[in-house]
Amino acid sequence: MQFQKAPKIARYLSIVFFVYWVTGNMVWFFLPILFEQYMTVFWVGVLTSLTPLVPVLFDIPVGNLVQRAGEKIVIFTGFAVGVLPPILYLSAVPVAFVGGKLTEGVSKSMVWNGSWSVSMKSADEDSESEALSVFLLGMMMSAVIGPILGGFLIASYGFELPLMLWFGGSLMSLYIFYLYIGLEGKKGFFDSLDDLFHRNTYSNDWRHFRENWSGIKLPLALVFLSSILYTFSWIAVPLILEDMGASFATMGIVFGVAAIPGTFQFLFGRLGDKIGELKVTAVLAILAFPVLLSMGVVDSLVVLSVLYFFAMILITGMTPVVHAIFDRNIPDEVESEMVGFLELFKHTGQAVGPIMAGTVASIWSLSASFISASVVALILVTVIAFHYSRLNFL
């Protein structure tokens, strides 16, 4: 990966993301198991979906806030809110679990809207996918290291120590962000908030959205569907591993190894830059279909873990290319506003994933949730095929 092609701010953001999530991922992947001690698998799915569901309500106004106040202050505020979830989870009270997921959602909306906006605006057009992969690298590396460490810590000390480490990591990420990135913005943060309630903010946004709809409807559909594929495993994988008798240490290794492909997203980004992002997305979805289908019929822990690894290669590989497809189809002057819609569709898909998995698991079985995910992959392929057929017809 050629890091020098990535904007400096994308590289710094990658470091901040790593510091926050290397501690957060020590416990985050295991939260469904903690929640299941207090509720049924259906409600575990609903609770897990709250994190992406909250941004569905916040993404559009946050996109406007980014446009007016500037990305840096919005990202910093999001990381500040991100200090709260580990404190709430430490209480081990179901109501506090809800609060933890809600504050995760607020943090997620502010951090990702601001980060995607500044990374896409700063990237050179000829290496856009690869630059976005650099920005995501810190997050992906934390997803490898965090759960492996967390699995051993939870096995030895329970959930309390990893949650305390998450709290410490969140404070450290705030300090690093302030030290290396700073807070300067276009105008005052609270003045920008006030503007959101005293201007035709949302009518203008929807007008811009409608004006650009023909160019962004395909990438938004791809973002929505690929997000479902990414998040259904948030509850399906840890709970089925638990049913198979896997220890926390074993689960941590499975989660960490499955996250390794995310650190090599830049390869798919580079491939997308060379041969076309849409072709790469189509191939990845076609290959994901039989892998996900197979995960629904195996009963071996080893085989399931291997299939999960290959599924994550294909699913995480879609992320930089579908975002690059979106970025190529929107004008620079409304990019920050349109990123709000990008995040809206992504978070809607991320909310559907756990609810879908929890619902299917409660009606049929956890294994059936993988089969439902394979159907989503097939739908994604169908959407791309329909797009190509329309181009040929025209």
C-alpha positions as CSV (number, residue, x, y, z in Angstrom):
1,M,0.0,0.0,0.0
2,Q,1.3,3.4,-1.0
3,F,0.6,5.5,2.2
4,Q,2.0,8.7,0.6
5,K,-1.0,8.7,-1.8
6,A,-3.4,9.0,1.1
7,P,-4.1,12.5,2.6
8,K,-2.3,13.2,5.8
9,I,-5.6,13.6,7.7
10,A,-6.7,10.1,6.6
11,R,-3.5,8.6,8.0
12,Y,-4.0,10.4,11.3
13,L,-7.7,9.4,11.5
14,S,-6.6,5.8,10.9
15,I,-4.3,6.0,14.0
16,V,-7.1,7.5,16.2
17,F,-9.6,4.8,15.0
18,F,-7.0,2.2,15.9
19,V,-6.5,3.5,19.5
20,Y,-10.3,3.8,20.1
21,W,-11.2,0.4,18.7
22,V,-8.3,-1.8,19.6
23,T,-9.7,-1.5,23.2
24,G,-13.4,-1.4,22.1
25,N,-13.1,-4.5,20.1
26,M,-11.7,-6.4,23.1
27,V,-15.4,-6.6,24.2
28,W,-17.6,-5.4,21.3
29,F,-17.7,-8.7,19.4
30,F,-18.7,-10.5,22.5
31,L,-21.5,-8.2,23.6
32,P,-24.3,-10.3,22.1
33,I,-23.2,-13.1,24.5
34,L,-23.4,-10.7,27.4
35,F,-26.9,-9.5,26.3
36,E,-28.2,-13.0,25.8
37,Q,-27.8,-13.6,29.5
38,Y,-30.6,-11.0,30.0
39,M,-32.9,-11.5,27.0
40,T,-33.9,-13.7,24.0
41,V,-32.0,-13.9,20.8
42,F,-34.7,-11.8,19.0
43,W,-34.2,-8.9,21.5
44,V,-30.4,-9.3,21.2
45,G,-30.9,-8.6,17.5
46,V,-33.0,-5.6,18.1
47,L,-30.6,-4.2,20.8
48,T,-27.6,-4.8,18.5
49,S,-29.4,-2.9,15.6
50,L,-29.8,0.2,17.8
51,T,-26.3,1.3,17.1
52,P,-26.8,1.7,13.3
53,L,-30.5,2.5,13.7
54,V,-29.9,5.8,15.7
55,P,-27.7,7.2,12.8
56,V,-30.6,6.7,10.5
57,L,-32.2,9.6,12.3
58,F,-29.0,11.6,12.7
59,D,-27.1,11.2,9.5
60,I,-28.9,13.9,7.5
61,P,-28.6,16.6,10.1
62,V,-25.0,15.5,11.0
63,G,-24.2,15.7,7.3
64,N,-25.4,19.3,7.4
65,L,-23.4,20.0,10.5
66,V,-20.3,18.7,8.8
67,Q,-20.9,21.0,5.9
68,R,-21.3,24.0,8.2
69,A,-19.1,23.5,11.2
70,G,-16.4,21.5,9.5
71,E,-15.4,17.8,9.8
72,K,-12.9,18.0,12.6
73,I,-15.1,19.4,15.3
74,V,-17.9,17.0,14.4
75,I,-15.5,14.0,14.5
76,F,-14.1,15.1,17.9
77,T,-17.5,15.5,19.4
78,G,-18.4,12.0,18.1
79,F,-15.4,10.5,19.8
80,A,-16.3,12.4,23.0
81,V,-19.8,10.8,23.0
82,G,-18.0,7.4,22.4
83,V,-16.6,7.6,25.9
84,L,-20.0,6.7,27.3
85,P,-20.8,3.2,26.0
86,P,-18.2,1.2,28.0
87,I,-19.4,3.0,31.2
88,L,-23.0,2.0,30.6
89,Y,-22.1,-1.6,29.7
90,L,-20.2,-1.9,32.9
91,S,-23.4,-1.5,34.9
92,A,-24.7,-4.9,33.5
93,V,-28.3,-3.5,33.5
94,P,-30.5,-4.1,30.5
95,V,-31.7,-0.4,30.5
96,A,-28.1,0.7,30.5
97,F,-27.4,-1.6,27.6
98,V,-30.0,0.3,25.6
99,G,-28.3,3.6,26.6
100,G,-24.9,2.2,25.6
101,K,-26.2,1.2,22.1
102,L,-27.9,4.5,21.7
103,T,-24.8,6.5,22.5
104,E,-22.8,4.2,20.3
105,G,-25.2,5.2,17.5
106,V,-24.8,9.0,18.1
107,S,-21.0,8.6,18.2
108,K,-21.0,6.5,15.0
109,S,-23.0,9.0,13.0
110,M,-20.8,12.0,13.9
111,V,-17.5,10.1,13.6
112,W,-18.2,8.4,10.3
113,N,-20.0,11.3,8.6
114,G,-17.1,13.6,9.3
115,S,-14.4,11.0,8.6
116,W,-15.8,9.8,5.2
117,S,-16.3,13.4,4.1
118,V,-12.8,14.7,4.9
119,S,-11.2,11.5,3.5
120,M,-13.1,11.6,0.2
121,K,-12.6,15.3,-0.3
122,S,-8.9,15.1,0.4
123,A,-8.2,12.1,-1.8
124,D,-6.8,12.3,-5.3
125,E,-9.2,11.0,-7.9
126,D,-6.7,8.5,-9.5
127,S,-6.1,6.7,-6.2
128,E,-9.4,7.3,-4.4
129,S,-10.3,3.7,-3.4
130,E,-6.8,3.1,-2.1
131,A,-6.7,6.3,-0.1
132,L,-10.0,5.3,1.5
133,S,-8.5,2.0,2.3
134,V,-5.7,3.7,4.2
135,F,-8.3,5.6,6.3
136,L,-10.0,2.3,7.1
137,L,-6.7,0.5,7.9
138,G,-6.6,1.5,11.6
139,M,-10.2,0.3,12.2
140,M,-9.5,-3.0,10.5
141,M,-6.2,-3.6,12.4
142,S,-8.0,-3.0,15.7
143,A,-10.6,-5.6,14.6
144,V,-7.8,-8.2,14.3
145,I,-5.9,-7.4,17.5
146,G,-8.8,-6.4,19.8
147,P,-10.9,-9.5,19.9
148,I,-7.9,-11.9,20.2
149,L,-6.8,-10.0,23.3
150,G,-10.3,-9.6,24.5
151,G,-11.1,-13.3,24.3
152,F,-8.3,-14.2,26.6
153,L,-9.1,-11.3,29.0
154,I,-12.8,-12.2,29.2
155,A,-11.9,-15.8,29.7
156,S,-9.7,-14.9,32.7
157,Y,-11.3,-11.8,34.2
158,G,-14.9,-11.5,32.7
159,F,-16.2,-8.5,30.9
160,E,-15.3,-5.8,33.5
161,L,-11.5,-5.4,32.7
162,P,-12.0,-5.1,28.9
163,L,-14.7,-2.6,29.4
164,M,-12.5,-0.5,31.6
165,L,-9.7,-0.7,29.0
166,W,-12.2,0.5,26.3
167,F,-13.0,3.5,28.5
168,G,-9.3,4.3,28.8
169,G,-8.7,3.9,25.1
170,S,-11.6,6.2,24.3
171,L,-10.0,9.0,26.4
172,M,-6.6,8.4,24.8
173,S,-8.1,8.6,21.3
174,L,-9.6,12.1,22.1
175,Y,-6.2,13.3,23.2
176,I,-4.4,12.0,20.1
177,F,-7.1,13.6,17.9
178,Y,-6.7,16.9,19.5
179,L,-2.9,16.8,19.5
180,Y,-2.4,15.7,15.8
181,I,-5.6,16.8,14.0
182,G,-7.0,19.7,16.0
183,L,-10.5,21.2,16.1
184,E,-10.5,24.2,13.7
185,G,-13.7,24.4,11.7
186,K,-15.5,26.6,9.3
187,K,-17.5,28.3,12.1
188,G,-18.6,27.8,15.6
189,F,-20.0,24.4,16.4
190,F,-23.0,25.7,18.4
191,D,-23.7,28.4,15.8
192,S,-23.8,25.6,13.2
193,L,-26.2,23.6,15.4
194,D,-28.4,26.7,15.6
195,D,-28.4,27.0,11.8
196,L,-29.8,23.5,11.4
197,F,-33.0,24.6,13.1
198,H,-33.4,28.1,11.5
199,R,-32.7,27.5,7.8
200,N,-34.2,25.4,5.0
201,T,-31.5,22.8,5.7
202,Y,-33.5,19.7,5.1
203,S,-35.5,20.9,2.1
204,N,-32.3,21.9,0.4
205,D,-30.7,18.5,1.2
206,W,-33.6,16.6,-0.3
207,R,-33.6,18.9,-3.3
208,H,-29.9,18.1,-3.9
209,F,-30.6,14.4,-3.2
210,R,-33.4,14.4,-5.9
211,E,-31.2,16.3,-8.4
212,N,-28.4,13.7,-8.0
213,W,-30.7,10.6,-7.6
214,S,-30.0,9.2,-11.1
215,G,-26.3,9.0,-10.4
216,I,-26.3,7.8,-6.8
217,K,-29.3,5.3,-6.7
218,L,-27.1,2.4,-7.7
219,P,-24.2,3.0,-5.3
220,L,-26.7,3.7,-2.5
221,A,-28.4,0.3,-3.2
222,L,-25.0,-1.4,-3.1
223,V,-24.1,0.3,0.1
224,F,-27.4,-0.8,1.7
225,L,-27.1,-4.4,0.7
226,S,-23.4,-4.8,1.5
227,S,-24.1,-3.3,4.9
228,I,-26.7,-6.0,5.6
229,L,-24.1,-8.6,4.7
230,Y,-21.5,-7.1,7.0
231,T,-23.7,-6.8,10.1
232,F,-25.9,-9.9,10.2
233,S,-22.8,-11.7,11.5
234,W,-22.7,-9.3,14.5
235,I,-25.0,-11.7,16.4
236,A,-25.2,-14.8,14.2
237,V,-21.5,-15.7,14.5
238,P,-20.8,-15.2,18.2
239,L,-24.1,-16.9,19.2
240,I,-23.6,-19.9,16.9
241,L,-19.9,-20.2,18.1
242,E,-21.3,-20.3,21.7
243,D,-23.8,-23.0,20.7
244,M,-20.9,-25.0,19.3
245,G,-19.1,-24.9,22.6
246,A,-16.3,-22.5,21.6
247,S,-14.5,-20.8,24.5
248,F,-14.1,-17.0,24.7
249,A,-10.4,-17.4,23.8
250,T,-11.4,-19.5,20.7
251,M,-14.1,-16.9,19.7
252,G,-11.5,-14.1,20.0
253,I,-9.2,-15.9,17.6
254,V,-12.0,-16.6,15.2
255,F,-13.1,-13.0,15.2
256,G,-9.5,-11.7,14.9
257,V,-8.5,-14.0,12.1
258,A,-11.7,-13.2,10.2
259,A,-10.9,-9.5,10.5
260,I,-7.5,-9.9,8.8
261,P,-8.9,-9.5,5.3
262,G,-10.1,-6.0,6.3
263,T,-6.5,-4.8,6.6
264,F,-6.0,-5.7,2.9
265,Q,-9.0,-3.8,1.6
266,F,-6.6,-1.6,-0.3
267,L,-6.0,-4.5,-2.7
268,F,-9.6,-4.5,-3.8
269,G,-9.5,-0.7,-3.8
270,R,-6.5,-0.8,-6.1
271,L,-8.2,-3.4,-8.3
272,G,-11.3,-1.3,-8.5
273,D,-9.3,1.7,-9.6
274,K,-7.8,-0.3,-12.4
275,I,-10.6,-2.5,-13.8
276,G,-13.7,-0.8,-12.4
277,E,-15.4,-0.7,-9.0
278,L,-18.7,-2.2,-10.3
279,K,-17.0,-5.3,-11.8
280,V,-15.1,-5.9,-8.6
281,T,-18.3,-5.6,-6.5
282,A,-20.2,-8.0,-8.7
283,V,-17.5,-10.7,-8.5
284,L,-17.2,-10.4,-4.7
285,A,-21.0,-10.7,-4.3
286,I,-21.1,-13.8,-6.7
287,L,-18.4,-15.5,-4.7
288,A,-20.1,-14.6,-1.3
289,F,-23.3,-16.3,-2.2
290,P,-22.1,-20.0,-2.0
291,V,-19.8,-19.2,1.0
292,L,-22.7,-17.8,3.1
293,L,-25.0,-20.6,2.0
294,S,-22.4,-23.2,3.1
295,M,-22.1,-21.5,6.5
296,G,-25.8,-22.3,7.0
297,V,-25.4,-26.0,6.6
298,V,-22.1,-27.0,8.3
299,D,-21.9,-28.2,11.9
300,S,-18.2,-28.1,12.4
301,L,-16.6,-25.3,14.4
302,V,-13.4,-25.4,12.2
303,V,-15.2,-25.5,8.9
304,L,-17.5,-22.6,10.0
305,S,-14.6,-20.5,11.1
306,V,-12.8,-21.1,7.7
307,L,-15.9,-20.2,5.8
308,Y,-16.4,-17.1,8.0
309,F,-12.8,-16.0,7.1
310,F,-13.5,-16.3,3.4
311,A,-16.9,-14.5,3.7
312,M,-15.2,-11.6,5.4
313,I,-12.6,-11.4,2.6
314,L,-15.4,-10.9,0.1
315,I,-17.7,-8.7,2.2
316,T,-15.0,-6.3,3.6
317,G,-13.6,-6.0,0.1
318,M,-16.8,-4.4,-1.1
319,T,-16.5,-1.4,1.3
320,P,-13.9,0.8,-0.4
321,V,-15.1,0.1,-4.0
322,V,-18.8,0.8,-3.3
323,H,-17.9,4.1,-1.5
324,A,-15.7,5.0,-4.5
325,I,-18.6,4.4,-6.9
326,F,-20.7,6.8,-4.8
327,D,-18.0,9.4,-4.7
328,R,-17.6,9.4,-8.4
329,N,-21.2,10.2,-8.9
330,I,-21.7,13.3,-6.8
331,P,-20.5,16.9,-7.4
332,D,-17.8,18.2,-5.0
333,E,-19.9,21.2,-3.9
334,V,-22.6,19.0,-2.3
335,E,-20.3,16.1,-1.3
336,S,-20.6,16.7,2.5
337,E,-24.4,16.8,2.4
338,M,-24.6,13.7,0.2
339,V,-22.3,11.8,2.5
340,G,-25.1,12.1,5.0
341,F,-27.4,10.2,2.6
342,L,-24.6,7.6,2.1
343,E,-24.4,7.1,5.8
344,L,-28.2,6.9,6.0
345,F,-28.4,4.0,3.6
346,K,-25.4,2.3,5.1
347,H,-26.7,2.5,8.7
348,T,-30.2,1.4,7.5
349,G,-28.6,-1.7,6.1
350,Q,-26.5,-2.2,9.2
351,A,-29.7,-2.0,11.3
352,V,-31.5,-4.5,9.1
353,G,-28.6,-7.1,9.4
354,P,-28.9,-7.9,13.1
355,I,-32.7,-7.7,13.1
356,M,-32.8,-10.0,10.1
357,A,-30.4,-12.5,11.9
358,G,-32.3,-12.3,15.2
359,T,-35.7,-12.7,13.6
360,V,-34.7,-15.7,11.4
361,A,-32.8,-17.3,14.3
362,S,-35.8,-16.9,16.7
363,I,-38.3,-18.4,14.1
364,W,-36.0,-21.1,12.6
365,S,-32.4,-21.3,13.7
366,L,-29.1,-19.5,13.8
367,S,-27.9,-21.5,10.8
368,A,-30.8,-20.2,8.8
369,S,-29.6,-16.6,9.3
370,F,-26.6,-17.4,7.2
371,I,-28.9,-18.7,4.4
372,S,-30.9,-15.5,4.6
373,A,-27.6,-13.6,4.2
374,S,-26.8,-15.6,1.0
375,V,-30.1,-14.4,-0.4
376,V,-29.0,-10.8,0.2
377,A,-25.8,-11.5,-1.7
378,L,-27.9,-12.9,-4.6
379,I,-30.0,-9.7,-4.6
380,L,-26.9,-7.6,-4.8
381,V,-25.7,-9.5,-7.8
382,T,-29.2,-9.1,-9.4
383,V,-29.1,-5.3,-8.9
384,I,-25.7,-5.0,-10.7
385,A,-26.9,-7.3,-13.5
386,F,-30.1,-5.2,-13.9
387,H,-27.9,-2.1,-14.1
388,Y,-25.7,-3.6,-16.9
389,S,-28.8,-4.8,-18.7
390,R,-30.2,-1.3,-18.7
391,L,-27.0,0.2,-20.0
392,N,-26.9,-2.4,-22.9
393,F,-30.6,-1.6,-23.7
394,L,-29.9,2.1,-23.8
